[in-house]
Amino acid sequence: MLAPPRPPAQDDLDALIPEARARRRRRLLKLAAVLAAVAGIGLAVWAALPAGTSAVHAGGSPSRGAVDRSDAALSRFRGIGDVGSAGGVTWAISGEGFWLTANDGRTWRRALLPNLDGGATGSSADPIANIRDVEFVDRLHGWVSDFAGPGIYRTTDGGRTWRVSIPTGCAAVCEGGSIDFLDARHGFALLYAPARDNRLFRTVDGGRSWKLVSRPAVYDHIAFADGTTGFAFGGRQQMVIGPIRAPDFGNLYETTDGGRTWSSRDIHESGRLVEQPIAVFGREIVLAQNGPNRNGGLNLAPATVYVSPDGGNCWAGHAVRAGVGVPAPFDAVSPSVWVWASRTELYVTHTGGQRWHRIVLRHLPRGAWIDRIDFTSRRAGWAIFSGIGAHPYLFRTTDGGVHWKPAGPRLRRQER
């Protein structure tokens, strides 16, 4: 027969109480550490998404965005037809002027270009019709080409003053084309010669002088990764009869000798078209390729985004989010942060296409659409909306595309 348990002596109780308290403290510390880790993961996921919304895979529930199009807000701005950013500078162009901002739109400076502002008359005074390309490498050094003449404008003071240079042999022969600079001194210009082959020039002094490199059969916007590797469109130029709203597109061509020779480059499946822009981040390149062209047709629907980490030698493809149609302006903020606009919806990825976030914009009139997008970071960006009124309007977002407000240069009273 077992003896009943002996009650603990007072000395035993005195020894057990501190030990129990120590165990309780250890359990509380472990619980606090677990809660802190979970909270940290949640905050990291929240911060990585636009406006703190939830991550969604393809096919997930969209978030609801909103566009402020109140008459009071719109009345302060004239419609803007083009917008772009590079080197910390954003430019906005309308039929009345060409504006620059280097502080995210808080203040704008009107840039006066010869033949486009400051006394010009007739069609040559219309910047939106004549400015062909704009390039900045920092907040001081920028360049502009335009269809009004063969010259290339340059500024070294952030757009306060401009000078023009005409490449040798281009007077009365060339007209504005595409420009691309690697830094403040080294750059390329592809100028159009309507009756002959286009002309590719190179500068090593910031655009003061230009040297002819070649007369290639490539066209549209050039994009160089370095002094030897560059991309453009080439081959038979595509022609569409009738109205069309879509990014510029064509067959991809590449040079590996600084523009002296160009050859066709098929990344995947010969004959597929590539869209502009071709985004270059040092040696990393991002471009969007359309679907296959069957039965001799032109497929303008984007299908794959390709990324190259080494200047175009190797490429990795990432499927475009289902639902992106035509027109579908595309913008690459970095090799992994991309934004598509499909009429009144945005498709955003911060993971190189592995996870997508869909934003449906509300408060837009029937028939309105996103005509152009330009993001300067994961959260800040610009968009041109058409179909709201008689003119397109420039809007800005600071929360990854969820909310949009009218923005841009305010016109003087007599210009409204």
C-alpha positions as CSV (number, residue, x, y, z in Angstrom):
1,M,0.0,0.0,0.0
2,L,1.3,3.4,-1.1
3,A,1.8,6.1,1.4
4,P,-0.1,9.4,0.7
5,P,2.1,12.1,-0.9
6,R,3.9,14.3,1.6
7,P,3.0,18.0,1.3
8,P,6.0,20.1,0.3
9,A,7.8,21.7,3.1
10,Q,8.1,25.5,3.3
11,D,11.7,25.3,2.2
12,D,10.6,23.4,-1.0
13,L,7.9,26.0,-1.7
14,D,10.4,28.8,-1.3
15,A,12.6,27.2,-3.9
16,L,9.8,26.4,-6.4
17,I,8.3,29.9,-6.5
18,P,11.3,31.7,-8.1
19,E,11.7,28.8,-10.6
20,A,8.0,29.1,-11.7
21,R,8.3,32.8,-12.1
22,A,11.4,32.3,-14.2
23,R,9.6,29.8,-16.5
24,R,6.7,32.3,-16.9
25,R,9.1,35.1,-17.8
26,R,10.7,32.8,-20.5
27,R,7.3,31.9,-21.9
28,L,6.3,35.6,-22.1
29,L,9.6,36.5,-23.9
30,K,9.1,33.7,-26.4
31,L,5.5,34.8,-27.1
32,A,6.6,38.4,-27.5
33,A,9.3,37.4,-29.9
34,V,6.9,35.4,-32.0
35,L,4.4,38.3,-32.1
36,A,7.1,40.7,-33.1
37,A,8.2,38.5,-35.9
38,V,4.7,38.1,-37.3
39,A,4.1,41.8,-37.1
40,G,7.4,42.5,-38.8
41,I,6.5,40.2,-41.7
42,G,3.1,41.8,-42.0
43,L,4.5,45.3,-42.1
44,A,7.1,44.3,-44.7
45,V,4.4,42.8,-47.0
46,W,2.1,45.9,-46.4
47,A,4.9,48.3,-47.2
48,A,5.9,46.5,-50.4
49,L,2.4,46.9,-51.9
50,P,0.7,50.0,-53.3
51,A,-1.1,51.9,-50.6
52,G,-0.8,49.0,-48.2
53,T,-3.2,46.8,-50.1
54,S,-3.0,43.0,-50.1
55,A,-0.9,41.0,-52.5
56,V,-2.9,39.1,-55.2
57,H,-1.8,36.4,-57.6
58,A,-3.1,36.5,-61.2
59,G,-6.9,36.1,-60.9
60,G,-7.1,37.6,-57.4
61,S,-9.6,40.2,-56.3
62,P,-8.7,43.7,-57.6
63,S,-8.4,46.8,-55.4
64,R,-10.6,49.8,-56.1
65,G,-8.8,53.0,-57.2
66,A,-10.3,56.5,-57.7
67,V,-9.7,59.4,-60.1
68,D,-10.5,62.9,-58.9
69,R,-11.9,64.7,-62.0
70,S,-13.8,67.5,-60.3
71,D,-14.4,70.5,-62.5
72,A,-12.7,72.8,-60.0
73,A,-9.5,70.7,-60.2
74,L,-9.5,70.2,-64.0
75,S,-10.2,73.9,-64.7
76,R,-6.7,74.8,-63.4
77,F,-4.9,72.7,-66.1
78,R,-4.8,72.6,-69.8
79,G,-4.8,69.1,-71.3
80,I,-1.3,67.5,-71.7
81,G,-0.7,65.2,-74.6
82,D,2.7,63.7,-73.7
83,V,4.7,63.1,-70.5
84,G,8.0,61.4,-69.7
85,S,10.7,61.3,-67.1
86,A,14.5,60.6,-66.9
87,G,17.4,61.7,-64.9
88,G,15.2,63.2,-62.1
89,V,13.4,65.5,-64.6
90,T,9.7,65.1,-65.8
91,W,8.5,66.9,-68.9
92,A,4.9,67.6,-70.0
93,I,4.0,68.7,-73.5
94,S,0.8,70.2,-74.9
95,G,0.0,72.3,-78.0
96,E,0.8,75.4,-76.0
97,G,4.1,74.6,-74.4
98,F,6.9,72.3,-73.1
99,W,7.3,72.3,-69.4
100,L,9.9,70.7,-67.0
101,T,9.8,69.9,-63.3
102,A,12.6,68.5,-61.1
103,N,10.6,68.4,-57.9
104,D,7.8,65.9,-58.6
105,G,5.5,68.6,-60.0
106,R,5.5,71.1,-57.2
107,T,6.9,73.7,-59.6
108,W,7.2,73.8,-63.4
109,R,9.4,75.8,-65.7
110,R,8.4,76.5,-69.3
111,A,11.2,75.6,-71.6
112,L,11.5,77.9,-74.6
113,L,12.9,76.2,-77.7
114,P,13.6,78.0,-81.0
115,N,10.9,77.4,-83.6
116,L,8.6,76.0,-81.0
117,D,8.1,78.8,-78.4
118,G,8.9,82.4,-77.9
119,G,7.6,84.0,-81.1
120,A,7.2,81.1,-83.6
121,T,3.9,81.0,-85.5
122,G,2.0,78.4,-87.6
123,S,2.4,74.7,-87.2
124,S,6.0,74.9,-86.1
125,A,4.8,76.6,-82.9
126,D,3.0,73.4,-81.8
127,P,5.3,71.5,-79.4
128,I,3.1,68.4,-79.1
129,A,3.1,68.0,-82.9
130,N,6.8,68.6,-83.4
131,I,8.8,67.4,-80.4
132,R,10.0,64.0,-81.3
133,D,12.1,62.9,-78.4
134,V,13.3,64.2,-75.0
135,E,16.3,62.9,-72.9
136,F,17.8,63.9,-69.6
137,V,20.6,62.2,-67.8
138,D,20.4,64.4,-64.7
139,R,18.7,67.6,-63.6
140,L,20.9,69.9,-65.7
141,H,21.8,68.0,-68.9
142,G,19.0,67.4,-71.4
143,W,18.4,67.1,-75.2
144,V,15.4,67.5,-77.5
145,S,14.9,66.6,-81.1
146,D,11.9,67.8,-83.2
147,F,10.3,67.5,-86.6
148,A,10.5,71.2,-87.2
149,G,14.2,70.9,-88.3
150,P,17.4,68.8,-88.3
151,G,18.9,70.4,-85.2
152,I,19.3,68.8,-81.7
153,Y,18.7,71.1,-78.8
154,R,20.8,70.8,-75.6
155,T,20.6,72.4,-72.2
156,T,23.2,72.4,-69.4
157,D,21.2,74.4,-66.9
158,G,18.0,72.4,-66.4
159,G,16.1,73.9,-69.3
160,R,16.6,77.5,-68.6
161,T,18.6,78.1,-71.8
162,W,18.9,75.9,-75.0
163,R,21.4,75.8,-77.8
164,V,21.0,73.9,-81.1
165,S,23.5,72.0,-83.2
166,I,22.9,70.5,-86.7
167,P,24.9,67.4,-87.5
168,T,27.1,67.7,-90.6
169,G,25.2,66.9,-93.8
170,C,21.8,67.0,-92.2
171,A,20.7,70.6,-93.1
172,A,17.6,70.5,-95.3
173,V,17.9,66.7,-95.4
174,C,17.2,65.3,-91.9
175,E,14.4,65.8,-89.5
176,G,14.0,65.0,-85.8
177,G,14.5,61.5,-84.6
178,S,15.5,59.5,-81.5
179,I,18.2,60.5,-79.0
180,D,19.8,58.4,-76.3
181,F,22.6,59.4,-73.9
182,L,24.7,57.3,-71.7
183,D,26.0,60.3,-69.6
184,A,26.3,64.0,-70.0
185,R,28.9,63.7,-72.8
186,H,28.3,60.4,-74.7
187,G,25.2,59.9,-76.7
188,F,23.6,58.8,-80.0
189,A,21.0,60.4,-82.3
190,L,19.1,58.6,-85.0
191,L,17.8,61.3,-87.4
192,Y,15.3,60.6,-90.2
193,A,16.0,61.3,-93.8
194,P,12.6,60.8,-95.5
195,A,14.0,60.3,-99.0
196,R,17.0,58.1,-98.0
197,D,18.4,55.9,-95.3
198,N,18.3,57.3,-91.8
199,R,21.5,58.6,-90.2
200,L,23.0,57.5,-86.9
201,F,25.3,60.1,-85.2
202,R,27.4,59.9,-82.1
203,T,28.7,62.6,-79.8
204,V,31.4,62.7,-77.1
205,D,31.0,66.3,-76.1
206,G,27.4,66.5,-74.9
207,G,25.9,67.3,-78.3
208,R,28.0,70.2,-79.3
209,S,29.3,68.2,-82.3
210,W,28.2,65.0,-84.0
211,K,30.0,62.4,-86.0
212,L,28.2,60.2,-88.6
213,V,28.3,56.5,-87.6
214,S,26.2,54.8,-90.2
215,R,23.1,55.1,-92.5
216,P,21.1,52.2,-91.1
217,A,17.6,51.0,-92.1
218,V,16.5,51.1,-88.4
219,Y,13.9,53.5,-87.1
220,D,12.0,54.6,-84.0
221,H,13.5,55.0,-80.5
222,I,17.0,53.8,-80.0
223,A,18.2,52.4,-76.6
224,F,21.8,51.8,-75.8
225,A,23.1,49.7,-72.9
226,D,26.7,51.0,-73.4
227,G,28.9,52.4,-76.1
228,T,28.6,49.3,-78.3
229,T,25.3,47.5,-77.6
230,G,22.0,49.1,-78.7
231,F,18.5,48.3,-79.8
232,A,16.0,49.8,-82.3
233,F,13.3,48.7,-84.7
234,G,14.2,47.6,-88.2
235,G,13.3,45.6,-91.3
236,R,10.1,46.4,-93.1
237,Q,8.3,49.2,-91.2
238,Q,4.9,48.2,-90.0
239,M,1.9,50.2,-91.4
240,V,-1.6,50.2,-90.1
241,I,-4.4,51.7,-92.1
242,G,-7.1,53.4,-90.0
243,P,-7.1,54.7,-86.4
244,I,-5.2,52.8,-83.8
245,R,-4.3,53.3,-80.1
246,A,-1.3,51.3,-79.2
247,P,2.4,51.8,-78.3
248,D,4.9,52.0,-81.1
249,F,5.9,48.5,-82.2
250,G,8.2,46.7,-84.7
251,N,10.8,44.0,-85.3
252,L,13.7,44.2,-82.8
253,Y,17.1,45.0,-84.2
254,E,20.4,45.0,-82.3
255,T,23.9,46.5,-82.8
256,T,27.0,45.2,-81.0
257,D,29.6,47.6,-82.6
258,G,28.4,51.0,-81.6
259,G,25.8,51.3,-84.4
260,R,27.9,50.6,-87.4
261,T,25.9,47.5,-88.3
262,W,22.5,46.3,-87.2
263,S,20.9,42.8,-87.4
264,S,17.5,41.3,-86.5
265,R,17.2,39.9,-83.0
266,D,14.5,37.3,-82.3
267,I,14.3,36.6,-78.6
268,H,11.5,34.1,-78.8
269,E,9.7,32.8,-82.0
270,S,10.7,34.6,-85.1
271,G,8.6,37.5,-86.3
272,R,7.0,38.5,-83.0
273,L,6.8,42.3,-82.6
274,V,8.3,44.3,-79.7
275,E,6.8,47.4,-78.1
276,Q,8.3,50.6,-77.0
277,P,9.7,51.6,-74.7
278,I,12.8,49.4,-74.5
279,A,13.9,50.2,-70.9
280,V,17.6,50.1,-70.1
281,F,19.1,50.1,-66.6
282,G,22.8,49.9,-67.1
283,R,23.4,46.5,-68.6
284,E,19.9,45.3,-67.5
285,I,17.2,45.6,-70.3
286,V,13.5,45.2,-70.1
287,L,11.2,44.9,-73.1
288,A,7.6,43.7,-73.9
289,Q,7.0,41.3,-76.7
290,N,3.6,40.8,-78.4
291,G,1.9,37.5,-79.2
292,P,2.5,35.5,-82.4
293,N,1.5,37.0,-85.7
294,R,-0.7,34.4,-87.4
295,N,-2.0,34.4,-91.0
296,G,-0.1,37.5,-91.8
297,G,-1.8,39.7,-89.2
298,L,-0.4,42.1,-86.7
299,N,-0.8,40.9,-83.1
300,L,-0.6,44.0,-80.8
301,A,-1.6,42.3,-77.6
302,P,1.3,42.0,-75.2
303,A,2.3,38.5,-74.2
304,T,5.7,38.4,-72.5
305,V,8.1,40.7,-70.7
306,Y,11.7,39.8,-71.3
307,V,14.5,40.8,-69.0
308,S,18.2,40.6,-69.8
309,P,20.8,41.0,-67.0
310,D,23.8,41.2,-69.4
311,G,23.1,43.7,-72.2
312,G,21.0,41.3,-74.3
313,N,23.0,38.1,-74.4
314,C,20.6,36.1,-72.2
315,W,16.9,36.7,-71.7
316,A,14.3,35.4,-69.2
317,G,10.6,35.6,-70.2
318,H,7.7,36.5,-67.8
319,A,4.1,36.1,-68.9
320,V,2.0,39.3,-69.0
321,R,-0.9,39.3,-66.5
322,A,-4.1,38.0,-68.0
323,G,-6.5,40.8,-68.8
324,V,-4.0,43.3,-70.3
325,G,-5.4,44.1,-73.7
326,V,-4.8,46.8,-76.4
327,P,-4.2,49.6,-76.0
328,A,-1.8,48.8,-73.2
329,P,0.9,51.4,-72.4
330,F,3.8,49.8,-70.5
331,D,6.4,51.3,-68.2
332,A,9.3,49.7,-66.4
333,V,10.5,51.5,-63.3
334,S,13.3,48.9,-62.7
335,P,14.1,45.4,-63.9
336,S,11.4,44.1,-61.5
337,V,8.8,46.9,-61.1
338,W,6.5,47.1,-64.1
339,V,3.2,48.8,-64.8
340,W,0.6,48.1,-67.5
341,A,-2.4,50.3,-68.2
342,S,-5.4,48.7,-69.9
343,R,-8.0,51.4,-70.5
344,T,-9.3,52.0,-66.9
345,E,-7.3,49.4,-65.1
346,L,-3.7,49.1,-63.9
347,Y,-1.6,45.9,-63.6
348,V,1.4,46.4,-61.3
349,T,4.1,44.0,-60.3
350,H,7.0,44.5,-57.9
351,T,8.4,41.0,-58.4
352,G,9.2,40.8,-62.1
353,G,5.9,39.3,-63.0
354,Q,5.7,36.6,-60.3
355,R,2.9,38.5,-58.4
356,W,0.5,41.0,-59.9
357,H,-1.8,43.6,-58.4
358,R,-4.8,44.8,-60.4
359,I,-6.3,48.2,-59.7
360,V,-9.7,49.2,-61.2
361,L,-10.1,52.9,-61.4
362,R,-13.5,54.5,-60.6
363,H,-15.1,57.9,-61.2
364,L,-14.2,58.0,-64.9
365,P,-16.8,58.8,-67.5
366,R,-17.9,56.2,-70.0
367,G,-15.4,56.0,-72.8
368,A,-12.4,57.5,-70.9
369,W,-9.1,55.6,-70.9
370,I,-5.5,55.8,-69.8
371,D,-3.5,57.0,-72.8
372,R,0.0,57.0,-71.4
373,I,1.8,56.2,-68.1
374,D,5.1,57.2,-66.6
375,F,6.1,56.0,-63.2
376,T,9.2,57.4,-61.5
377,S,9.1,55.0,-58.5
378,R,7.0,52.2,-57.0
379,R,4.5,54.7,-55.6
380,A,4.8,57.9,-57.7
381,G,3.8,58.2,-61.3
382,W,2.0,60.2,-64.0
383,A,-0.8,59.2,-66.4
384,I,-2.6,60.9,-69.3
385,F,-6.3,60.3,-69.3
386,S,-8.2,60.8,-72.6
387,G,-12.0,60.9,-73.0
388,I,-12.7,63.0,-69.8
389,G,-13.3,66.2,-71.8
390,A,-12.2,68.0,-74.9
391,H,-8.5,67.6,-74.0
392,P,-6.4,64.9,-72.5
393,Y,-5.4,65.6,-68.9
394,L,-2.3,64.8,-66.8
395,F,-2.9,63.1,-63.5
396,R,-0.5,62.1,-60.7
397,T,-0.4,59.3,-58.1
398,T,1.7,59.0,-55.0
399,D,0.3,55.6,-53.7
400,G,1.2,53.2,-56.5
401,G,-1.7,54.0,-58.8
402,V,-4.7,53.7,-56.4
403,H,-5.6,57.4,-56.2
404,W,-5.1,60.0,-59.0
405,K,-5.4,63.8,-59.0
406,P,-5.1,66.3,-61.8
407,A,-1.5,67.7,-61.9
408,G,0.9,69.5,-64.2
409,P,1.8,73.0,-65.1
410,R,-0.9,75.6,-64.4
411,L,-1.6,78.0,-67.2
412,R,-1.9,81.7,-67.0
413,R,-5.5,82.9,-66.9
414,Q,-5.5,84.1,-70.5
415,E,-4.3,80.7,-71.7
416,R,-7.2,78.7,-70.1
